Amino acid sequence: MKDRVLPLLGIFLVVSVVQFIGVVYLYAPIANTVPAGEPLIPRPLGFALSMALAVMFFDWVNQQMRHPVKAALTIAIAQALLVDVDYVLSGERSVAAGAASAVVLLLSWGLGGLIYRRLSERAPT
């Protein structure tokens, strides 16, 4: 762990500074002045497209890790950390809603990773 302290401190500082500056000077001014508007495409199609992009990202992560369950849980935990934890700590989401969202993420990606692994084992090579 001692050999990782300096790199961890470095990434903490860089990500924190870039995110803070990016949110304060780029994201927030746009989010506070430009309304979201209507959905770009019908909601069911938008959901399907979003899921297709997430699955393609999962496929890339899985190709790097060579372990579908770990890849799926990595995505789920990253989503929970980036959205649920941040939103709960900033007061934009209740603890119960954050916990429920994290459960949905872990269940959906965890089961998805298991199914992917099972179907991969059965696929002809």
The first five atom37 places (N, CA, C, CB, O) and aatype in JSON, in Angstrom:
{
  "aatype": [12, 11, 3, 1, 19, 10, 14, 10, 10, 7, 9, 13, 10, 19, 19, 15, 19, 19, 5, 13, 9, 7, 19, 19, 18, 10, 18, 0, 14, 9, 0, 2, 16, 19, 14, 0, 7, 6, 14, 10, 9, 14, 1, 14, 10, 7, 13, 0, 10, 15, 12, 0, 10, 0, 19, 12, 13, 13, 3, 17, 19, 2, 5, 5, 12, 1, 8, 14, 19, 11, 0, 0, 10, 16, 9, 0, 9, 0, 5, 0, 10, 10, 19, 3, 19, 3, 18, 19, 10, 15, 7, 6, 1, 15, 19, 0, 0, 7, 0, 0, 15, 0, 19, 19, 10, 10, 10, 15, 17, 7, 10, 7, 7, 10, 9, 18, 1, 1, 10, 15, 6, 1, 0, 14, 16],
  "atom_mask": [
    [1, 1, 1, 1, 1],
    [1, 1, 1, 1, 1],
    [1, 1, 1, 1, 1],
    [1, 1, 1, 1, 1],
    [1, 1, 1, 1, 1],
    [1, 1, 1, 1, 1],
    [1, 1, 1, 1, 1],
    [1, 1, 1, 1, 1],
    [1, 1, 1, 1, 1],
    [1, 1, 1, 0, 1],
    [1, 1, 1, 1, 1],
    [1, 1, 1, 1, 1],
    [1, 1, 1, 1, 1],
    [1, 1, 1, 1, 1],
    [1, 1, 1, 1, 1],
    [1, 1, 1, 1, 1],
    [1, 1, 1, 1, 1],
    [1, 1, 1, 1, 1],
    [1, 1, 1, 1, 1],
    [1, 1, 1, 1, 1],
    [1, 1, 1, 1, 1],
    [1, 1, 1, 0, 1],
    [1, 1, 1, 1, 1],
    [1, 1, 1, 1, 1],
    [1, 1, 1, 1, 1],
    [1, 1, 1, 1, 1],
    [1, 1, 1, 1, 1],
    [1, 1, 1, 1, 1],
    [1, 1, 1, 1, 1],
    [1, 1, 1, 1, 1],
    [1, 1, 1, 1, 1],
    [1, 1, 1, 1, 1],
    [1, 1, 1, 1, 1],
    [1, 1, 1, 1, 1],
    [1, 1, 1, 1, 1],
    [1, 1, 1, 1, 1],
    [1, 1, 1, 0, 1],
    [1, 1, 1, 1, 1],
    [1, 1, 1, 1, 1],
    [1, 1, 1, 1, 1],
    [1, 1, 1, 1, 1],
    [1, 1, 1, 1, 1],
    [1, 1, 1, 1, 1],
    [1, 1, 1, 1, 1],
    [1, 1, 1, 1, 1],
    [1, 1, 1, 0, 1],
    [1, 1, 1, 1, 1],
    [1, 1, 1, 1, 1],
    [1, 1, 1, 1, 1],
    [1, 1, 1, 1, 1],
    [1, 1, 1, 1, 1],
    [1, 1, 1, 1, 1],
    [1, 1, 1, 1, 1],
    [1, 1, 1, 1, 1],
    [1, 1, 1, 1, 1],
    [1, 1, 1, 1, 1],
    [1, 1, 1, 1, 1],
    [1, 1, 1, 1, 1],
    [1, 1, 1, 1, 1],
    [1, 1, 1, 1, 1],
    [1, 1, 1, 1, 1],
    [1, 1, 1, 1, 1],
    [1, 1, 1, 1, 1],
    [1, 1, 1, 1, 1],
    [1, 1, 1, 1, 1],
    [1, 1, 1, 1, 1],
    [1, 1, 1, 1, 1],
    [1, 1, 1, 1, 1],
    [1, 1, 1, 1, 1],
    [1, 1, 1, 1, 1],
    [1, 1, 1, 1, 1],
    [1, 1, 1, 1, 1],
    [1, 1, 1, 1, 1],
    [1, 1, 1, 1, 1],
    [1, 1, 1, 1, 1],
    [1, 1, 1, 1, 1],
    [1, 1, 1, 1, 1],
    [1, 1, 1, 1, 1],
    [1, 1, 1, 1, 1],
    [1, 1, 1, 1, 1],
    [1, 1, 1, 1, 1],
    [1, 1, 1, 1, 1],
    [1, 1, 1, 1, 1],
    [1, 1, 1, 1, 1],
    [1, 1, 1, 1, 1],
    [1, 1, 1, 1, 1],
    [1, 1, 1, 1, 1],
    [1, 1, 1, 1, 1],
    [1, 1, 1, 1, 1],
    [1, 1, 1, 1, 1],
    [1, 1, 1, 0, 1],
    [1, 1, 1, 1, 1],
    [1, 1, 1, 1, 1],
    [1, 1, 1, 1, 1],
    [1, 1, 1, 1, 1],
    [1, 1, 1, 1, 1],
    [1, 1, 1, 1, 1],
    [1, 1, 1, 0, 1],
    [1, 1, 1, 1, 1],
    [1, 1, 1, 1, 1],
    [1, 1, 1, 1, 1],
    [1, 1, 1, 1, 1],
    [1, 1, 1, 1, 1],
    [1, 1, 1, 1, 1],
    [1, 1, 1, 1, 1],
    [1, 1, 1, 1, 1],
    [1, 1, 1, 1, 1],
    [1, 1, 1, 1, 1],
    [1, 1, 1, 1, 1],
    [1, 1, 1, 0, 1],
    [1, 1, 1, 1, 1],
    [1, 1, 1, 0, 1],
    [1, 1, 1, 0, 1],
    [1, 1, 1, 1, 1],
    [1, 1, 1, 1, 1],
    [1, 1, 1, 1, 1],
    [1, 1, 1, 1, 1],
    [1, 1, 1, 1, 1],
    [1, 1, 1, 1, 1],
    [1, 1, 1, 1, 1],
    [1, 1, 1, 1, 1],
    [1, 1, 1, 1, 1],
    [1, 1, 1, 1, 1],
    [1, 1, 1, 1, 1],
    [1, 1, 1, 1, 1]
  ],
  "atom_positions": [
    [[0.82, -1.19, 0.0], [0.0, 0.0, 0.0], [0.87, 1.26, 0.0], [-0.93, 0.0, 1.2], [0.5, 2.26, -0.61]],
    [[2.03, 1.21, 0.68], [2.88, 2.39, 0.77], [3.31, 2.87, -0.61], [4.1, 2.1, 1.62], [3.46, 4.07, -0.84]],
    [[3.52, 1.93, -1.54], [3.96, 2.32, -2.88], [2.84, 2.95, -3.7], [4.51, 1.1, -3.61], [3.09, 3.5, -4.77]],
    [[1.61, 2.87, -3.22], [0.47, 3.45, -3.94], [-0.01, 4.76, -3.35], [-0.67, 2.47, -3.95], [-0.87, 5.42, -3.94]],
    [[0.52, 5.17, -2.21], [0.03, 6.38, -1.54], [0.26, 7.61, -2.42], [0.73, 6.56, -0.19], [-0.67, 8.4, -2.62]],
    [[1.46, 7.8, -2.93], [1.75, 8.98, -3.75], [0.91, 9.0, -5.03], [3.24, 9.01, -4.1], [0.32, 10.04, -5.34]],
    [[0.84, 7.89, -5.8], [-0.04, 7.91, -6.97], [-1.51, 8.15, -6.61], [0.1, 6.59, -7.73], [-2.21, 8.85, -7.35]],
    [[-1.99, 7.59, -5.51], [-3.37, 7.81, -5.1], [-3.61, 9.27, -4.74], [-3.72, 6.9, -3.92], [-4.63, 9.84, -5.1]],
    [[-2.66, 9.87, -4.04], [-2.77, 11.28, -3.7], [-2.75, 12.12, -4.98], [-1.62, 11.71, -2.75], [-3.52, 13.08, -5.11]],
    [[-1.9, 11.76, -5.91], [-1.82, 12.48, -7.18], [-3.12, 12.44, -7.95], [0.0, 0.0, 0.0], [-3.61, 13.47, -8.41]],
    [[-3.7, 11.25, -8.11], [-4.96, 11.15, -8.85], [-6.09, 11.85, -8.09], [-5.32, 9.68, -9.11], [-6.96, 12.46, -8.7]],
    [[-6.08, 11.75, -6.77], [-7.09, 12.44, -5.98], [-7.04, 13.95, -6.24], [-6.89, 12.16, -4.47], [-8.08, 14.57, -6.48]],
    [[-5.86, 14.52, -6.21], [-5.71, 15.96, -6.41], [-6.09, 16.37, -7.84], [-4.28, 16.39, -6.11], [-6.83, 17.33, -8.03]],
    [[-5.59, 15.65, -8.83], [-5.87, 16.01, -10.22], [-7.35, 15.9, -10.54], [-5.06, 15.13, -11.18], [-7.94, 16.83, -11.09]],
    [[-7.95, 14.76, -10.2], [-9.38, 14.57, -10.5], [-10.23, 15.58, -9.73], [-9.81, 13.13, -10.16], [-11.18, 16.13, -10.28]],
    [[-9.9, 15.81, -8.47], [-10.67, 16.77, -7.67], [-10.61, 18.17, -8.25], [-10.16, 16.78, -6.23], [-11.64, 18.83, -8.38]],
    [[-9.42, 18.63, -8.61], [-9.26, 19.98, -9.15], [-9.95, 20.12, -10.5], [-7.78, 20.33, -9.28], [-10.68, 21.08, -10.73]],
    [[-9.73, 19.16, -11.4], [-10.34, 19.24, -12.73], [-11.86, 19.16, -12.62], [-9.81, 18.11, -13.65], [-12.57, 19.91, -13.3]],
    [[-12.38, 18.27, -11.78], [-13.83, 18.16, -11.63], [-14.41, 19.43, -11.02], [-14.18, 16.94, -10.76], [-15.43, 19.92, -11.48]],
    [[-13.77, 19.96, -10.0], [-14.28, 21.17, -9.37], [-14.32, 22.33, -10.36], [-13.42, 21.55, -8.15], [-15.35, 22.99, -10.51]],
    [[-13.21, 22.56, -11.04], [-13.15, 23.65, -12.02], [-14.13, 23.39, -13.16], [-11.72, 23.81, -12.57], [-14.83, 24.31, -13.6]],
    [[-14.19, 22.16, -13.64], [-15.11, 21.83, -14.72], [-16.56, 22.03, -14.36], [0.0, 0.0, 0.0], [-17.34, 22.53, -15.16]],
    [[-16.93, 21.64, -13.15], [-18.32, 21.8, -12.72], [-18.64, 23.28, -12.49], [-18.6, 20.98, -11.43], [-19.67, 23.77, -12.96]],
    [[-17.78, 23.98, -11.79], [-18.05, 25.37, -11.45], [-18.04, 26.28, -12.69], [-17.02, 25.87, -10.44], [-18.91, 27.14, -12.82]],
    [[-17.07, 26.09, -13.58], [-16.9, 27.03, -14.69], [-17.43, 26.55, -16.04], [-15.47, 27.34, -14.83], [-17.57, 27.36, -16.95]],
    [[-17.71, 25.26, -16.19], [-18.23, 24.76, -17.47], [-19.64, 24.2, -17.31], [-17.29, 23.69, -18.04], [-20.59, 24.71, -17.9]],
    [[-19.77, 23.16, -16.51], [-21.05, 22.47, -16.39], [-22.15, 23.34, -15.77], [-20.88, 21.21, -15.56], [-23.2, 23.52, -16.37]],
    [[-21.91, 23.88, -14.58], [-22.95, 24.63, -13.86], [-23.49, 25.82, -14.65], [-22.41, 25.11, -12.53], [-24.7, 26.0, -14.7]],
    [[-22.63, 26.64, -15.26], [-23.19, 27.76, -16.02], [-24.1, 27.29, -17.17], [-22.06, 28.6, -16.58], [-25.12, 27.93, -17.45]],
    [[-23.74, 26.22, -17.82], [-24.58, 25.7, -18.9], [-25.86, 25.1, -18.33], [-23.82, 24.65, -19.74], [-26.95, 25.38, -18.82]],
    [[-25.73, 24.27, -17.31], [-26.9, 23.6, -16.71], [-27.88, 24.6, -16.13], [-26.45, 22.62, -15.62], [-29.09, 24.37, -16.15]],
    [[-27.39, 25.7, -15.61], [-28.25, 26.7, -14.99], [-28.89, 27.68, -15.98], [-27.47, 27.47, -13.97], [-29.8, 28.41, -15.6]],
    [[-28.42, 27.7, -17.23], [-28.97, 28.66, -18.19], [-29.66, 28.0, -19.39], [-27.88, 29.54, -18.69], [-30.51, 28.63, -20.02]],
    [[-29.31, 26.78, -19.69], [-29.89, 26.12, -20.86], [-30.81, 25.0, -20.38], [-28.77, 25.55, -21.79], [-30.35, 24.02, -19.8]],
    [[-32.14, 25.15, -20.61], [-33.05, 24.09, -20.17], [-32.82, 22.8, -20.95], [-34.52, 24.54, -20.33], [-32.36, 22.81, -22.09]],
    [[-33.15, 21.68, -20.3], [-32.91, 20.37, -20.92], [-33.75, 20.18, -22.18], [-33.22, 19.25, -19.93], [-33.26, 19.62, -23.16]],
    [[-34.98, 20.62, -22.16], [-35.83, 20.47, -23.33], [-36.5, 19.11, -23.39], [0.0, 0.0, 0.0], [-36.47, 18.33, -22.43]],
    [[-37.08, 18.84, -24.53], [-37.79, 17.58, -24.75], [-36.8, 16.46, -25.07], [-38.83, 17.73, -25.9], [-35.68, 16.74, -25.5]],
    [[-37.2, 15.21, -24.86], [-36.32, 14.1, -25.24], [-35.97, 14.17, -26.74], [-36.99, 12.74, -24.91], [-36.81, 14.53, -27.56]],
    [[-34.74, 13.82, -27.07], [-34.3, 13.86, -28.46], [-34.97, 12.78, -29.29], [-32.8, 13.72, -28.54], [-35.22, 12.96, -30.49]],
    [[-35.25, 11.66, -28.65], [-35.92, 10.53, -29.31], [-36.95, 9.99, -28.34], [-34.89, 9.4, -29.75], [-36.88, 10.29, -27.14]],
    [[-37.93, 9.19, -28.81], [-38.92, 8.64, -27.87], [-38.24, 7.9, -26.72], [-39.88, 7.69, -28.61], [-37.23, 7.24, -26.91]],
    [[-38.81, 8.02, -25.53], [-38.19, 7.45, -24.32], [-37.85, 5.96, -24.42], [-39.11, 7.66, -23.15], [-36.75, 5.58, -24.03]],
    [[-38.75, 5.11, -24.94], [-38.38, 3.69, -25.04], [-37.16, 3.47, -25.94], [-39.56, 2.88, -25.56], [-36.3, 2.64, -25.65]],
    [[-37.09, 4.22, -27.03], [-35.94, 4.1, -27.93], [-34.68, 4.65, -27.26], [-36.21, 4.85, -29.26], [-33.6, 4.1, -27.41]],
    [[-34.84, 5.74, -26.52], [-33.72, 6.31, -25.78], [-33.17, 5.34, -24.74], [0.0, 0.0, 0.0], [-31.96, 5.21, -24.57]],
    [[-34.08, 4.67, -24.04], [-33.67, 3.67, -23.05], [-32.91, 2.53, -23.72], [-34.89, 3.13, -22.28], [-31.85, 2.12, -23.25]],
    [[-33.46, 2.03, -24.84], [-32.81, 0.93, -25.56], [-31.44, 1.35, -26.07], [-33.69, 0.45, -26.74], [-30.49, 0.57, -25.98]],
    [[-31.31, 2.56, -26.59], [-30.02, 3.05, -27.07], [-29.03, 3.2, -25.92], [-30.19, 4.39, -27.8], [-27.86, 2.84, -26.05]],
    [[-29.5, 3.72, -24.81], [-28.65, 3.87, -23.63], [-28.14, 2.51, -23.15], [-29.42, 4.58, -22.51], [-26.96, 2.37, -22.83]],
    [[-29.02, 1.51, -23.11], [-28.62, 0.17, -22.68], [-27.66, -0.45, -23.69], [-29.86, -0.73, -22.51], [-26.71, -1.13, -23.28]],
    [[-27.88, -0.24, -24.98], [-26.97, -0.77, -26.0], [-25.57, -0.17, -25.83], [-27.51, -0.48, -27.43], [-24.58, -0.89, -25.92]],
    [[-25.48, 1.13, -25.58], [-24.18, 1.76, -25.36], [-23.52, 1.23, -24.09], [-24.34, 3.29, -25.27], [-22.31, 0.99, -24.07]],
    [[-24.31, 1.03, -23.03], [-23.77, 0.49, -21.78], [-23.24, -0.92, -21.98], [-24.84, 0.51, -20.67], [-22.2, -1.28, -21.43]],
    [[-23.96, -1.74, -22.75], [-23.53, -3.12, -23.01], [-22.26, -3.13, -23.86], [-24.65, -3.93, -23.7], [-21.38, -3.96, -23.65]],
    [[-22.18, -2.21, -24.82], [-20.94, -2.13, -25.62], [-19.77, -1.71, -24.75], [-21.12, -1.14, -26.79], [-18.65, -2.19, -24.93]],
    [[-20.0, -0.8, -23.79], [-18.96, -0.42, -22.85], [-18.58, -1.61, -21.97], [-19.42, 0.76, -21.98], [-17.4, -1.86, -21.74]],
    [[-19.59, -2.35, -21.5], [-19.33, -3.56, -20.73], [-18.44, -4.53, -21.53], [-20.65, -4.25, -20.33], [-17.49, -5.08, -21.0]],
    [[-18.76, -4.71, -22.8], [-17.99, -5.63, -23.63], [-16.53, -5.2, -23.69], [-18.59, -5.7, -25.05], [-15.63, -6.04, -23.61]],
    [[-16.29, -3.9, -23.83], [-14.92, -3.41, -23.86], [-14.22, -3.65, -22.52], [-14.89, -1.92, -24.21], [-13.08, -4.12, -22.48]],
    [[-14.91, -3.33, -21.41], [-14.32, -3.55, -20.08], [-14.04, -5.04, -19.88], [-15.27, -3.03, -18.96], [-12.98, -5.41, -19.37]],
    [[-14.97, -5.88, -20.28], [-14.77, -7.33, -20.14], [-13.59, -7.8, -20.97], [-16.04, -8.08, -20.56], [-12.84, -8.67, -20.53]],
    [[-13.41, -7.27, -22.16], [-12.26, -7.67, -22.98], [-10.95, -7.29, -22.3], [-12.34, -7.02, -24.38], [-9.95, -7.99, -22.46]],
    [[-10.94, -6.19, -21.54], [-9.73, -5.78, -20.83], [-9.49, -6.65, -19.59], [-9.84, -4.31, -20.42], [-8.35, -7.0, -19.28]],
    [[-10.56, -7.0, -18.88], [-10.44, -7.72, -17.61], [-10.49, -9.24, -17.77], [-11.53, -7.29, -16.68], [-9.95, -9.97, -16.94]],
    [[-11.14, -9.7, -18.83], [-11.32, -11.14, -19.07], [-12.05, -11.83, -17.92], [-9.96, -11.81, -19.28], [-11.75, -12.97, -17.57]],
    [[-13.01, -11.11, -17.34], [-13.81, -11.67, -16.25], [-15.14, -10.92, -16.24], [-13.07, -11.56, -14.86], [-15.22, -9.83, -15.68]],
    [[-16.19, -11.49, -16.86], [-17.44, -10.74, -17.03], [-18.11, -10.27, -15.73], [-18.39, -11.57, -17.78], [-18.69, -9.19, -15.7]],
    [[-18.04, -11.07, -14.69], [-18.68, -10.64, -13.44], [-17.92, -9.47, -12.83], [-18.77, -11.82, -12.44], [-18.53, -8.5, -12.38]],
    [[-16.59, -9.55, -12.81], [-15.8, -8.43, -12.29], [-16.01, -7.18, -13.14], [-14.31, -8.79, -12.23], [-16.1, -6.07, -12.62]],
    [[-16.08, -7.36, -14.45], [-16.3, -6.22, -15.34], [-17.65, -5.58, -15.06], [-16.21, -6.67, -16.82], [-17.76, -4.36, -14.97]],
    [[-18.68, -6.4, -14.92], [-20.02, -5.89, -14.66], [-20.09, -5.18, -13.31], [-21.05, -7.04, -14.71], [-20.67, -4.1, -13.2]],
    [[-19.5, -5.77, -12.29], [-19.53, -5.15, -10.96], [-18.68, -3.89, -10.92], [-19.05, -6.14, -9.9], [-18.99, -2.96, -10.17]],
    [[-17.61, -3.84, -11.71], [-16.81, -2.62, -11.81], [-17.66, -1.48, -12.34], [-15.58, -2.84, -12.71], [-17.59, -0.36, -11.84]],
    [[-18.46, -1.76, -13.36], [-19.35, -0.74, -13.92], [-20.4, -0.33, -12.89], [-20.04, -1.26, -15.21], [-20.66, 0.86, -12.7]],
    [[-21.0, -1.3, -12.22], [-22.05, -1.0, -11.23], [-21.5, -0.16, -10.09], [-22.65, -2.29, -10.68], [-22.12, 0.83, -9.7]],
    [[-20.36, -0.53, -9.57], [-19.77, 0.21, -8.45], [-19.37, 1.61, -8.9], [-18.55, -0.54, -7.87], [-19.57, 2.58, -8.16]],
    [[-18.81, 1.73, -10.1], [-18.45, 3.05, -10.62], [-19.7, 3.93, -10.75], [-17.74, 2.92, -11.97], [-19.67, 5.1, -10.37]],
    [[-20.77, 3.39, -11.29], [-22.01, 4.16, -11.41], [-22.52, 4.59, -10.03], [-23.1, 3.34, -12.13], [-22.9, 5.75, -9.85]],
    [[-22.52, 3.68, -9.08], [-23.0, 4.01, -7.74], [-22.13, 5.08, -7.09], [-23.04, 2.75, -6.86], [-22.64, 6.0, -6.45]],
    [[-20.82, 4.96, -7.23], [-19.93, 5.96, -6.65], [-20.09, 7.32, -7.3], [-18.48, 5.5, -6.77], [-20.11, 8.34, -6.63]],
    [[-20.21, 7.33, -8.62], [-20.28, 8.59, -9.34], [-21.63, 9.28, -9.22], [-19.97, 8.37, -10.79], [-21.69, 10.51, -9.3]],
    [[-22.7, 8.52, -9.02], [-24.02, 9.14, -8.97], [-24.61, 9.03, -7.56], [-24.96, 8.48, -9.98], [-24.88, 10.06, -6.94]],
    [[-24.8, 7.85, -7.07], [-25.51, 7.68, -5.8], [-24.77, 8.31, -4.63], [-25.74, 6.22, -5.53], [-25.36, 9.07, -3.86]],
    [[-23.5, 8.0, -4.47], [-22.76, 8.55, -3.33], [-22.68, 10.06, -3.43], [-21.34, 7.94, -3.27], [-22.95, 10.76, -2.45]],
    [[-22.32, 10.58, -4.59], [-22.2, 12.02, -4.76], [-23.54, 12.72, -4.52], [-21.68, 12.35, -6.15], [-23.59, 13.73, -3.82]],
    [[-24.61, 12.2, -5.1], [-25.92, 12.83, -4.94], [-26.41, 12.78, -3.5], [-26.94, 12.16, -5.85], [-27.03, 13.73, -3.03]],
    [[-26.15, 11.69, -2.8], [-26.57, 11.59, -1.4], [-25.77, 12.59, -0.56], [-26.38, 10.14, -0.86], [-26.34, 13.32, 0.25]],
    [[-24.46, 12.62, -0.74], [-23.63, 13.51, 0.06], [-23.91, 14.98, -0.23], [-22.17, 13.2, -0.18], [-23.75, 15.83, 0.65]],
    [[-24.32, 15.3, -1.46], [-24.6, 16.7, -1.81], [-26.04, 17.09, -1.51], [-24.3, 16.94, -3.29], [-26.42, 18.25, -1.71]],
    [[-26.86, 16.14, -1.04], [-28.24, 16.45, -0.69], [-29.21, 16.44, -1.86], [0.0, 0.0, 0.0], [-30.35, 16.86, -1.71]],
    [[-28.77, 15.96, -3.02], [-29.65, 15.91, -4.19], [-30.46, 14.62, -4.26], [-28.83, 16.06, -5.45], [-31.36, 14.49, -5.09]],
    [[-30.15, 13.66, -3.39], [-30.85, 12.38, -3.37], [-30.87, 11.89, -1.92], [-30.17, 11.32, -4.32], [-29.89, 12.06, -1.19]],
    [[-31.98, 11.29, -1.51], [-32.05, 10.78, -0.15], [-31.19, 9.53, -0.02], [-33.52, 10.46, 0.24], [-30.83, 8.89, -1.01]],
    [[-30.86, 9.2, 1.22], [-30.08, 7.99, 1.47], [-30.83, 6.76, 0.97], [-29.75, 7.84, 2.97], [-30.24, 5.87, 0.35]],
    [[-32.14, 6.7, 1.23], [-32.94, 5.55, 0.79], [-32.94, 5.44, -0.73], [-34.38, 5.67, 1.31], [-32.8, 4.34, -1.27]],
    [[-33.11, 6.57, -1.43], [-33.11, 6.52, -2.89], [-31.73, 6.13, -3.42], [-33.52, 7.89, -3.47], [-31.63, 5.37, -4.38]],
    [[-30.68, 6.64, -2.8], [-29.32, 6.27, -3.21], [-29.05, 4.79, -2.99], [0.0, 0.0, 0.0], [-28.46, 4.13, -3.85]],
    [[-29.49, 4.26, -1.86], [-29.31, 2.84, -1.58], [-30.11, 1.98, -2.56], [-29.73, 2.52, -0.13], [-29.62, 0.96, -3.05]],
    [[-31.36, 2.4, -2.84], [-32.19, 1.64, -3.78], [-31.55, 1.65, -5.17], [-33.61, 2.23, -3.85], [-31.54, 0.62, -5.85]],
    [[-31.04, 2.78, -5.58], [-30.38, 2.87, -6.89], [-29.15, 1.97, -6.94], [-29.99, 4.33, -7.19], [-28.91, 1.29, -7.93]],
    [[-28.37, 1.97, -5.87], [-27.17, 1.12, -5.82], [-27.55, -0.36, -5.89], [-26.37, 1.4, -4.53], [-26.87, -1.14, -6.55]],
    [[-28.63, -0.73, -5.22], [-29.09, -2.13, -5.27], [-29.49, -2.5, -6.69], [-30.3, -2.34, -4.31], [-29.13, -3.58, -7.18]],
    [[-30.23, -1.62, -7.36], [-30.64, -1.89, -8.75], [-29.4, -2.03, -9.64], [-31.57, -0.75, -9.29], [-29.33, -2.94, -10.48]],
    [[-28.44, -1.15, -9.47], [-27.21, -1.22, -10.28], [-26.46, -2.54, -10.03], [-26.29, -0.03, -9.96], [-26.08, -3.23, -10.98]],
    [[-26.27, -2.87, -8.77], [-25.52, -4.09, -8.44], [-26.25, -5.34, -8.93], [-25.29, -4.18, -6.94], [-25.62, -6.25, -9.46]],
    [[-27.57, -5.38, -8.74], [-28.34, -6.54, -9.2], [-28.33, -6.66, -10.72], [-29.78, -6.44, -8.7], [-28.06, -7.74, -11.26]],
    [[-28.62, -5.57, -11.41], [-28.72, -5.66, -12.86], [-27.37, -6.0, -13.5], [-29.23, -4.35, -13.44], [-27.3, -6.89, -14.34]],
    [[-26.32, -5.31, -13.09], [-25.01, -5.61, -13.68], [-24.46, -6.94, -13.2], [-24.02, -4.5, -13.36], [-23.87, -7.69, -13.98]],
    [[-24.65, -7.25, -11.92], [-24.16, -8.54, -11.4], [-24.82, -9.71, -12.1], [0.0, 0.0, 0.0], [-24.14, -10.65, -12.53]],
    [[-26.15, -9.66, -12.22], [-26.85, -10.74, -12.94], [-26.48, -10.75, -14.41], [-28.38, -10.58, -12.79], [-26.32, -11.82, -15.01]],
    [[-26.33, -9.56, -14.99], [-25.92, -9.49, -16.39], [-24.56, -10.13, -16.61], [0.0, 0.0, 0.0], [-24.35, -10.85, -17.59]],
    [[-23.62, -9.86, -15.71], [-22.29, -10.47, -15.81], [-22.33, -11.98, -15.68], [0.0, 0.0, 0.0], [-21.63, -12.7, -16.39]],
    [[-23.17, -12.47, -14.76], [-23.33, -13.92, -14.6], [-23.91, -14.57, -15.85], [-24.23, -14.23, -13.39], [-23.44, -15.61, -16.3]],
    [[-24.94, -13.94, -16.41], [-25.57, -14.48, -17.63], [-24.57, -14.46, -18.78], [-26.83, -13.66, -18.0], [-24.47, -15.43, -19.53]],
    [[-23.85, -13.37, -18.92], [-22.84, -13.27, -19.98], [-21.82, -14.41, -19.85], [-22.12, -11.9, -19.94], [-21.47, -15.07, -20.83]],
    [[-21.34, -14.62, -18.6], [-20.36, -15.68, -18.37], [-20.93, -17.05, -18.73], [-19.89, -15.68, -16.91], [-20.27, -17.84, -19.41]],
    [[-22.16, -17.33, -18.27], [-22.78, -18.62, -18.58], [-22.96, -18.83, -20.07], [-24.14, -18.74, -17.88], [-22.65, -19.9, -20.59]],
    [[-23.46, -17.81, -20.76], [-23.68, -17.94, -22.2], [-22.36, -18.03, -22.96], [-24.49, -16.76, -22.71], [-22.3, -18.69, -24.0]],
    [[-21.32, -17.39, -22.46], [-20.0, -17.47, -23.09], [-19.41, -18.86, -22.96], [-19.05, -16.45, -22.47], [-18.74, -19.35, -23.87]],
    [[-19.67, -19.51, -21.82], [-19.16, -20.88, -21.6], [-19.81, -21.85, -22.53], [-19.38, -21.32, -20.16], [-19.2, -22.86, -22.9]],
    [[-21.06, -21.6, -22.94], [-21.8, -22.5, -23.79], [-21.58, -22.22, -25.27], [-23.26, -22.41, -23.48], [-21.87, -23.07, -26.11]],
    [[-21.06, -21.02, -25.59], [-20.9, -20.65, -26.99], [-19.81, -21.5, -27.64], [-20.56, -19.16, -27.12], [-18.78, -21.78, -27.03]],
    [[-20.06, -21.91, -28.9], [-19.02, -22.68, -29.6], [-17.81, -21.79, -29.88], [-19.57, -23.28, -30.92], [-17.96, -20.6, -30.17]],
    [[-16.63, -22.37, -29.8], [-15.4, -21.6, -30.04], [-14.85, -21.8, -31.41], [-14.35, -21.96, -29.05], [-13.82, -21.21, -31.76]]
  ]
}
